[in-house]
Amino acid sequence: MKNTIKKIIYIIACFVSILLLFGLIIAFYPAKSIVKNNPISAKEANEMRSNFVGTHQEFTTSDGEYLFLRQWVPENTNNIKKDFAVLLLHGITAHSGAGAYITAGNIIASNGFTVFGLDYRGHGLSGGNRGDYKNKARWIADLTEAVRYIKELGYPHVIVLGHSLGVASAIYLTINVPNEIAGLILLSGAYEGRKKDSPPLPLMKKAKIIASSIFRPSEQVVEYFREGMTGTDDPLFNFSYTLRFLSMLDINELVLPRDLNIPVLVAVGDKDELFEVEKVKTLYDDIPGNKKEFIVLPDTYHAIFPDESWQKLATWLNENF
């Protein structure tokens, strides 16, 4: 009987060892990327940030990382809203220097608002492992510390403009510090995206993602890419992410405080490829308070905006602040 038990234990131990070895091999086996944008490393991002000559700010987080804030300053001092700042939170794969955000910053600044565009940790010119966050708490902490840093610069009222993934960022931020947000613009985001037929991941790709999440959680093994995406020629864009980054978002948590009493604008393009207008309207309907507005932007896609769309957002800002 004892010999039988020993054999069973030995067989199980061998099986587990083989699984672990197989997992390690898969986790460290190099994978080819389908996107050829030659993304920069964390070291290169730090070097580029130190050499950046445009108007910007950077601050050190509570855990010692450097985050980059691109800045747009109003040129017309007669029209400046000196107590207000707009914090722009970008979408997944992007950064604050993406073309659409540059246009947004320029147009909103021309309407008198100072604009700051945050590069998330591991994105754009911010420090940190590319396409990665260790956990959601650190993500929210970075967002909160960005708002407080802007306030320390002399802008007591911070309005948050979140685009795509930035919509979730803006909502998480407002949930965390509701009394520190003066207003919200939630652009091109919803609880549910358009349904599309995607080919299933090959078995070995699935195995690599699972193995890497266990043995190398900081490894970028999940590619986020769809046909028609912008930024494929920009090395500051991320198209590869860690599984833990892509697992942070929980749609069920995106519920704004019921006593929220700030102006909120929800907007979506009529040609948005990812979110249907009706689904974005559902997000709008769930927002509390009577200071909210919903608009559909004509001739506007998910990441391609005519100047007129940004001007509509600027007009709303002028009407409410």
C-alpha positions in Angstrom: 0.0 0.0 0.0 2.8 2.4 0.9 4.6 1.6 -2.3 1.5 2.4 -4.3 1.0 5.7 -2.6 4.7 6.6 -3.2 4.2 5.7 -6.9 1.2 7.9 -7.2 3.0 10.8 -5.5 6.0 10.3 -7.8 3.8 10.3 -10.9 2.0 13.4 -9.8 5.3 15.2 -9.0 6.7 14.2 -12.4 3.5 15.5 -14.1 3.6 18.8 -12.2 7.3 19.2 -13.0 6.7 18.6 -16.7 3.9 21.1 -16.7 6.1 23.7 -14.9 9.0 23.1 -17.3 6.6 23.3 -20.3 5.1 26.6 -18.9 8.6 28.1 -18.4 9.6 27.2 -21.9 6.5 28.7 -23.4 6.7 31.8 -21.2 10.3 32.6 -22.3 9.9 31.5 -25.9 10.0 34.7 -28.1 6.8 35.6 -29.9 6.5 37.5 -33.2 4.5 40.7 -33.2 1.9 41.5 -35.9 2.5 45.2 -35.5 5.8 46.6 -36.8 6.0 50.0 -35.0 9.4 49.4 -33.2 8.2 50.5 -29.8 10.6 52.2 -27.5 11.9 50.7 -24.2 11.4 52.2 -20.7 15.0 53.4 -20.8 14.4 55.2 -24.2 11.3 56.8 -22.9 13.2 58.2 -20.0 15.9 59.6 -22.3 13.3 61.1 -24.6 11.5 62.7 -21.7 14.7 64.3 -20.4 15.4 65.7 -23.9 11.9 66.9 -24.6 11.8 70.7 -25.3 8.1 71.4 -25.7 6.0 72.8 -22.9 5.4 70.1 -20.4 5.5 69.1 -16.7 6.7 66.0 -15.0 6.3 64.8 -11.5 7.4 61.9 -9.3 4.7 59.6 -8.0 4.5 58.4 -4.4 6.3 55.1 -5.4 9.1 57.0 -7.2 8.1 56.8 -10.9 8.3 59.8 -13.3 5.1 60.7 -15.1 5.0 63.1 -18.1 2.4 65.8 -18.6 2.3 67.5 -22.0 1.0 71.1 -21.6 -0.9 73.5 -23.8 -1.0 77.1 -22.6 -3.5 79.7 -23.8 -1.8 82.4 -26.0 -4.6 85.0 -25.7 -4.1 86.3 -22.1 -7.4 88.3 -22.4 -9.4 85.1 -22.6 -7.5 82.9 -20.1 -9.4 80.9 -17.5 -6.7 81.2 -15.0 -8.3 78.9 -12.3 -9.2 76.1 -14.6 -7.2 73.3 -16.2 -8.3 70.4 -18.4 -6.6 67.0 -17.8 -6.7 64.9 -20.9 -6.6 61.1 -20.4 -5.7 59.1 -23.5 -7.0 55.9 -24.9 -5.3 52.5 -25.0 -2.1 52.2 -27.2 -1.9 56.0 -27.4 -0.1 58.8 -25.6 -0.7 62.6 -25.1 1.3 63.4 -28.2 -1.0 61.5 -30.6 -2.3 63.7 -33.4 -5.9 63.9 -32.3 -4.8 65.0 -28.8 -2.4 67.6 -30.1 -5.3 69.1 -32.0 -7.6 68.9 -29.0 -5.0 70.6 -26.8 -4.5 73.4 -29.2 -8.2 74.1 -29.7 -9.1 73.9 -26.1 -6.2 76.1 -25.1 -7.2 78.7 -27.7 -10.5 78.9 -25.8 -8.6 80.0 -22.7 -8.1 76.7 -20.8 -4.7 75.4 -19.8 -4.6 71.7 -20.9 -2.4 68.9 -19.5 -2.1 65.5 -21.3 -1.0 62.7 -19.0 1.0 59.8 -20.4 0.0 56.8 -18.3 2.8 54.9 -16.7 4.5 52.7 -19.3 3.1 54.9 -22.1 4.4 57.8 -24.2 7.2 59.7 -22.3 6.3 58.5 -18.8 8.5 56.0 -17.0 7.7 52.5 -16.1 7.5 49.1 -17.8 5.8 49.6 -21.2 2.2 48.6 -21.5 2.0 47.5 -17.8 0.6 48.4 -14.4 1.2 46.1 -11.5 -2.4 46.6 -10.2 -5.4 48.9 -10.5 -4.7 50.7 -7.2 -1.4 52.0 -8.7 -3.2 53.1 -11.8 -5.8 55.1 -9.8 -3.1 56.5 -7.6 -1.2 57.8 -10.6 -4.4 59.5 -11.9 -5.1 61.0 -8.5 -1.5 62.3 -8.0 -1.7 63.9 -11.5 -4.8 65.9 -10.5 -3.1 67.0 -7.2 0.1 68.0 -9.0 -1.9 70.2 -11.4 -3.6 71.8 -8.5 -0.3 72.5 -6.9 0.7 74.3 -10.0 -2.1 76.8 -9.3 -5.2 75.4 -11.0 -7.8 74.8 -8.2 -10.4 73.5 -10.7 -9.5 70.5 -12.8 -11.8 69.2 -15.5 -11.1 65.7 -16.8 -11.4 64.8 -20.4 -11.2 61.0 -20.9 -11.2 59.4 -24.4 -11.8 55.7 -24.9 -9.9 53.9 -22.2 -9.6 57.4 -20.7 -13.3 57.3 -20.0 -12.8 54.4 -17.6 -9.7 56.3 -16.2 -11.9 59.4 -15.6 -14.6 57.5 -13.9 -12.2 55.6 -11.6 -10.5 58.9 -10.8 -13.8 60.6 -10.0 -15.0 57.7 -7.8 -11.7 57.9 -5.9 -11.6 61.7 -5.4 -15.1 63.1 -6.3 -14.5 66.4 -4.5 -11.4 67.1 -6.5 -13.0 67.0 -10.0 -14.7 70.1 -11.3 -16.2 68.5 -14.4 -16.0 65.6 -16.8 -16.0 65.0 -20.5 -16.4 61.3 -21.4 -15.6 60.8 -25.0 -16.0 57.7 -27.2 -16.6 55.2 -24.4 -19.3 52.8 -23.2 -19.9 49.8 -21.1 -20.1 47.6 -24.2 -18.4 47.8 -27.6 -19.6 46.8 -31.0 -19.9 43.0 -31.4 -17.4 41.8 -34.0 -16.3 38.4 -35.2 -12.7 37.9 -34.2 -10.7 34.7 -35.1 -10.0 32.6 -32.0 -6.5 32.8 -30.5 -4.3 29.8 -31.5 -3.8 27.3 -28.7 -0.1 28.1 -28.3 -0.8 31.8 -28.1 -3.3 31.2 -25.3 -0.8 29.0 -23.6 1.9 31.6 -23.8 -0.3 34.3 -22.4 -1.3 32.1 -19.4 2.3 30.9 -18.8 3.7 34.4 -19.0 1.0 35.7 -16.6 2.3 33.2 -14.1 6.0 33.2 -14.6 6.6 36.6 -16.2 3.7 38.9 -15.2 5.6 42.0 -16.4 6.0 40.6 -19.9 4.0 42.2 -22.8 2.4 39.1 -24.3 -1.1 40.4 -25.3 -1.3 42.4 -28.5 -4.0 45.0 -28.8 -4.5 45.7 -32.4 -7.3 46.1 -35.0 -7.3 47.0 -38.6 -7.4 50.8 -39.1 -5.8 51.7 -35.9 -3.7 54.9 -35.8 -0.2 55.1 -34.5 1.4 52.1 -36.1 4.2 54.3 -37.4 4.8 55.9 -34.0 7.3 54.3 -31.6 5.6 55.9 -28.6 2.4 53.9 -29.2 2.0 50.6 -27.3 0.4 47.6 -29.1 1.6 45.0 -26.7 0.4 44.8 -23.1 0.8 42.6 -20.0 -2.2 40.5 -19.1 -2.5 42.2 -15.7 -2.8 45.6 -17.4 -5.7 44.4 -19.6 -7.3 42.7 -16.7 -7.5 45.8 -14.5 -10.7 47.2 -15.9 -14.0 46.0 -14.3 -17.0 47.5 -16.1 -19.2 46.8 -13.1 -17.1 49.2 -11.0 -17.7 52.2 -13.4 -20.5 53.8 -11.4 -20.2 57.5 -10.6 -21.1 58.6 -7.1 -24.9 59.1 -6.8 -24.4 62.5 -5.2 -22.2 63.8 -8.0 -23.0 67.4 -8.8 -20.6 68.6 -11.5 -21.1 69.3 -15.2 -20.7 66.2 -17.3 -20.5 65.9 -21.1 -20.8 62.5 -22.8 -19.9 62.6 -26.5 -19.4 60.1 -29.3 -18.8 60.3 -33.0 -21.5 59.2 -35.4 -19.0 57.0 -37.2 -17.3 55.5 -34.2 -16.0 52.1 -35.1 -15.9 50.7 -31.6 -19.0 52.0 -29.8 -22.5 52.5 -31.0 -24.3 55.7 -30.2 -27.0 53.9 -28.3 -24.5 52.1 -26.1 -22.8 55.4 -25.2 -26.2 56.9 -24.5 -26.7 54.1 -22.0 -23.6 55.3 -20.2 -25.0 58.8 -20.2 -28.3 57.7 -18.8 -26.5 56.2 -15.8 -24.8 59.4 -14.9 -26.4 61.1 -11.9 -27.4 64.7 -11.6 -29.0 67.2 -13.9 -25.9 69.0 -15.1 -25.2 66.5 -17.9 -25.4 66.7 -21.7 -25.1 64.2 -24.5 -24.0 65.1 -28.0 -23.2 63.1 -31.2 -20.3 64.5 -33.1 -20.8 64.4 -36.9 -18.2 62.9 -39.3 -16.2 61.7 -36.3 -14.6 58.3 -35.8 -13.2 56.7 -32.7 -9.8 58.3 -33.0 -10.2 60.6 -35.9 -11.8 64.0 -35.1 -12.4 67.0 -37.3 -11.5 70.3 -35.7 -15.2 71.1 -35.4 -15.7 68.2 -33.0 -13.0 69.5 -30.6 -14.5 73.0 -30.9 -17.9 71.6 -29.8 -16.2 70.3 -26.6 -14.5 73.6 -26.1 -17.8 75.5 -26.5 -19.3 73.2 -23.8 -16.3 74.0 -21.5 -16.9 77.8 -22.1 -20.6 77.5 -21.3 -20.0 75.6 -18.1 -16.8 77.1 -16.7 
